[in-house]
Amino acid sequence: MHLTVFTFRMILLAALYVLPVHAYETTIHAEYRPSANGQQNINFTDITECSDYWCSFWGKDKILQLDTFINRNFRRGTNPREQVYLRFPGSKIVRVQQENGSTANLTFSLTDIGGIYRRNGTNQPHLFQLSDDLNMPDNNSSCQRSGFNSVNGYTDTAFLWNINTAAQQNGGQCTRTLRRQYSSTYGITQRHLIFKYRLNTPDPLKMDNGIYRGKLVFSVGPNGDFDFGDGSYDESEVVINFELSVGHQSLFRFPAGSEQATLSPAAGWAQYLNTGQVPARVYQDIPFRLWNSVPIAVYLQCQYQSGSDCALKNTKQNHQVPVISSLSLPKQLAQQNGAAVNNIQLRQGQANQLLFKANSTVLNGAGQLHFEVQRNALTEMLSSYRGDLYKGDVTLVIEPQLPN
């Protein structure tokens, strides 16, 4: 079972006409969903699927196939742009943003690249000849053989090459000098761009629930980010959209700095210093936000203990005072009898845990943790230990009650 633990230490306008830009476009989907069986999973899962006929040849995971329409003429000779030519970008950082403005960064890198070629007309040489040429890239290119190339009947041939490590990071180009002497130019259409990729995703435990979206836009064509050699391109961009879905079953988020609480009277210490009247209490309220869809159990772990409460200890003397710790939760969470969770006192130890049922999902709900030392303990502190410092750690333990 996954525990959530928090420890608190006390003390313009214009009309424009823009020509449309056409793009080869696709979307990568990844999600974070905590395991329903209680096992910890702290990484995104890529759920992007490739469903085309060819996908079954190279696996469906982390591979994208973009429909393209690039007319090319292969000619044997010394110009690599008239032969098999693939230029591609290096790794890129993508900023994804949630509707509430929260952002995170991921890194996208290509690991393999290839395509599917279709011969233009039946008067072209047999595709098995071209497929043989596609078997291995040139030795001086940024790719190496992946062990895959195939022919589909008499029309299409597909290939996929591994990108070397340096080119994955920095970009590169992969070529294949045609070995066969074709009687004339070999007219082909590149029908698909195929690539495998790697995602380095952010830490989902540091992200709010919701869908984070971002995109990369690459130029495509001669001298573009993606360049497939001389030819006629029907689009000018490659657009890769990213969607990261975060779905915490139980997430409590406290503001920065709230791990240290300093207890004080509601109006400060001036009245006591002027009149000597002991305050009714010293306290601090700590707000938090939560996302939750399951019942939860809550209890305390104490550095110092006073009965079933936590305690603060004098840093000079062997003297302790109880600190009352209580919790308030949104209406979607309730006590077992249906009552609201409003300033409910928490106790030390799992044996004293309180169970709260989830009536519905909480999305960015408000809660509050309250600490206080009451007047009777304050009277003792101020009469015998005035000026001394009391400290102690209180750990809030939250156990999602996940379904089996």
N, C-alpha and C positions, 0 to 999 in steps of 0.2 A: 504494500500500500504506500502511496506517495504522500508524504507529510509536507505541509506548508508550515514553516517555522519562522517566527519573528521574535527577535530579542530586543528588549527596550532597556536602556540604561537611564535611570532617573537623574537627575541633577539639572483709364479717353475714349473721344468718340469720333470716328471717321469711316467713310464708306470706301471700301477697297474691293477691287476685283482681282482675284487670285486664280491663276490657272490651276486646274486640279492636278494633284500629284498622284500617280498610280503606284501601287506597291504590291509586292509579294508579301503576304502577311500571315502570321501564325501566332498562336498563344501557348505559352508554357504555364501549366498549372501545378502548384504544389500546396500541400496542406499540412497543418499541424493539428492533430487530434490526439489528446491523451488516451492511452490505452484503457479500454473499459475493464480490463482484468487487473488493473492496479499496477502493471509493469510500467516502469518509467520509460518514456520516449521523449527525448529532448531535441529531436531533429525533425525538419520538414520531410514529408514524403512526396516525391515527384509523381503526380498522377496523370501526367500528359500521356496521351495514347496516340499511336500512329496506326491508322486503320486501313490504309491502302493495301492493295494486293501485295506490293513489294515488301511491306513491313515484315511479313512473316519470314523473310529471308535473313534479316539482320536483327531481329528482336524488336520488341515494341517499346522497351524502356529507354528513355533519354535519347530518343531519335526523332528528328523532325523531317518531314517531306513537304516542301513547298511547291505548289504548281507554278510552273514557269512556261514561257513561250519565247525561246531565244533561237532564232534561225542562224545557223553557222555553216560555213563551208570549210571542211578540212582539206588542207593541201600539204603534201609532204614537202619539206624544205627546211630552211633555217629559221624561219619566223615562228617563234613559239605561240604567238597569238593566233596563228592559223592552224594550230593543232590543239590537242587537249590542253586546256589552260584553266587553272582555277586559282584566283587570288582571293584572299580572305583576311579579315581583321583579327587582331589579337584579343585578349581577354578585356572585358569591360566591366566597370562598376555601374550597377543600376540602382537608382534610388526608387524605392516603392513607397507609396503613401496611402494611408488609411483615410476614410472620410472625415475623421475627427482631426486630421492634420498630423497624426503620428507618422514618423518615417523610419525606414530602415534601409540598409544597403545590402546588396548581394553582388556576387561576381559571376559573370557568365563567360565561359570559354568553350571554343570549339575543340573537339578531340578527334573527329573524323569528318571527312568531306567527300562528296561524290555527286553523282547525278544519274539521270536516266535519259538516254539518247534514243531518238526515233529517226529512222532513215526517211529522207524526203523522196518518196517515189520508189516504185519497184525496180527501176533501172539502176539503183545503187548497188554496190557490192553487197554480198551477203553479210549480215550482222555478225556472224561468227568470226569473220576476219577482224572487224573492229573490236569485238570483245576480246580477242586475243591481244590486241594492242593495248587495251585498257587494263590488262592483268597487273602491270607493275608501273609505277611512276618512274621518271628519270632519276638517276642516282643523285643529281645535284639539286633536286627539288626538296621542298619542306615536308614531303610525305613519304610514306613507305607502304609497301603492300600490306593489305589487311587480310588477304586470303579470300576475298570475295569479288567475283564479277559473274554476271549471268546474262543469258539471252532468253527473252520471252517470245517464242515463236520466231517469226521472220520480221518483226517490227521494232522491238525495243531491246536495248541492252543497258544493264545497270552496273554500277561499280561504286565502291566505297573505299577510300584510302585513309590510313591512319596519319594524323598530323603529329610531327615530332614535338617534343616538350617545349623547346624554345619557341617554335612557331605558334603553339597554343597560347603562349604568353604574349608574344610580340607581333603575331601575324606573319604571313608568308605567302608563297605561291608554289603550286604543284603543277607540274607539266608532264606530258608524255609525248615524246617525239615519235611520230608514226613510223613504223618500220616497214610497212607494206607499201609497194609502189602502186597506188591506185591509178587507173587509166585517165581519170579526170578528177575534178574536185568531188569530194564526198559531202553531199548536202545532208545535214542533220538538223533536227530540232531538239534542243534541250528541254524536255517536258517537265523535269523536276530537279530541284536542288535538294540534296539530301545531306544532312549532317547529324552527327552525334555531338553531344555537348556535356559540359559539367557545370553544375551550379554549386557555388559555395554560399549557403544561405545564412541569414542572421540567426541569432539565438532567439527562438520563439518565446522563451521564458521572460524575455525583456520586452515583449511586444504586447500591445492591447489586443483584445479580441476584435475580429472583423476581417475584411478583405483589403489587402494592400495591392495597389496596382502601379505599374510602371511600364516603360517600354524603351527599347533601343531602336533607333532609326539609322539604317546604313544606306549609303548610296550604292547603286548597282549599275554597271556598265563600264565602258572603257575608262580606266584610271579611277574607278570607284572603289569603295571599300570592298565590295564583291565585284570581281571582274572575271568574266568567263571567256575572254578573248574577243576577237573581231567578230561582229555579227549584228543582227537586228534584235534589239531588246524591246519587249512590249511594255515593260514597267521600268521605273527609275529608282525604286527604293525596295529595300527589304526591311520590313517592320516586324520586330519580335515583341509581343506583349507578354507581360508577366503578371500573374495573379497568385498571390500568396494568401491562403486562408488560415487564420488562426482561430482555433476554437477551444479555449481553455474550459475545462469542466469546472474548475474552481480556481480563481485567481484573486488574491488580495493584494492591493497595491497601496503602500504607505508613502507619504511624501518624504522627500530627501531630508535627512536630519532628524526624523522622528524617532530614530532608534535611541536617542537620548532625551529623556523627559526630566524637566525641572519642576518640582511641585512648589506651588506658591498660593497664597490666599487670593480670592477673587479680585480684591482691590489692592493687592500688593501688601507689603509689610509696614507701610507708613502708620496705619492705625495702631498696630501693636507697639511699634517703637514709641509712639506719642502717648499712648494710654496704658500700655501693658496688658490690654485685653487680648486674651488668646483667641485666635481666629477659630471659626467653627470647623474649618478644615483647610488643608492645602491640597491642591489637585492639579492635574493637567488632563485635558481632553485631546486625543489624537485622532483626527479624521482619517478615513481611508476610502478607497473605491474598490468595488468588487464585481467580478463576473462569476456567476455560479449557476449550475444546472443540476446539482445533486445534493442530497442531505449531507450535513457536515457534523462532525464531533469536534468539540473545542475544550481544551483544558490548559492548565498552566504548568510550567516547570520553573522552580524557584532556586535562586542561588542561596537565599536564606528563607527560612520557613517559620511561620507562626500559626500553628494549628493547620488548618486547610488553606490558609492564605499565604501569600508571599510576604516577605518582610524586608525592611531596610535596616542596615546595621551601622552603628556609630563607628567611624573609622579610627577613633582613638580608644573608645571604651567598649567593653563587651555588653553592649546594650542594643536591643532590637525593638522595632515597632512594626505592627502589621500594616501592610499597604493593601487597600481594597481595590481589586481589579474587576471592572465590569464591562459589558459588551452590549452594543446596540447594532441591530442589523436591519436591512430593508424589509418591507412587508412581505416580500416573496418568500422569505425564510421565517419560520415560526417555531415556537416551542411545540413539544409533542402534544400538548393539550389544545393547540391552536392559537394560544396567546402570542402577542407580539413580543419580539426580542428587543426589549427596551430597558437598557441599563441593568442587564441580568448579571449577577455576581458570578465570577468564575472561580474555580477552586484548583488547588494543586493536585497533580497526578491524574493518570489515565483512569483510575478507578472512580474519580469524581468528575469525569467528563460530562458535558452537556450535549445532548443530541438535538439538532435543529433540522426540521424537515423542509424540503424545497417544494413550495406550492406551485411555483412557476420559475422560469429562468430569470436570473438577475443579469442585466446588462448595464454595466457602469453605474451600479447602485452605490449609495452612500451609507457608510457605517461609521461607528465611533468606538474607540477604546478609551476607557476612563480609569485613571488611577487617583487614589486619594488616601491621605492619612487623616484620621478623624480627631476631634478635639481632645478626647481623653488621652490619646497618645501624644498629641502636641503639648498638652499641659505638662506631662512628665518630661518631655524633651526640653521644653523651654525653661522649666524650673531647675532641672539638674544638669542639663547638657547644653545650655545656651551657647551658640557660636560654633558648635560642633557640626561636622558633616556626616550625613547619613547616605549610604549608597546601597544599591542592590540591583541585580539583574532579574528581570521577569521575562520568561520566554512563553510566547503564545503559540500553542500547537494546534493546527487545524488539520483534521483528517477527513478528506472527502470519503463519503460512504458510497463507493463505486459499486455498480451492479456486477454480479458474478457472471 
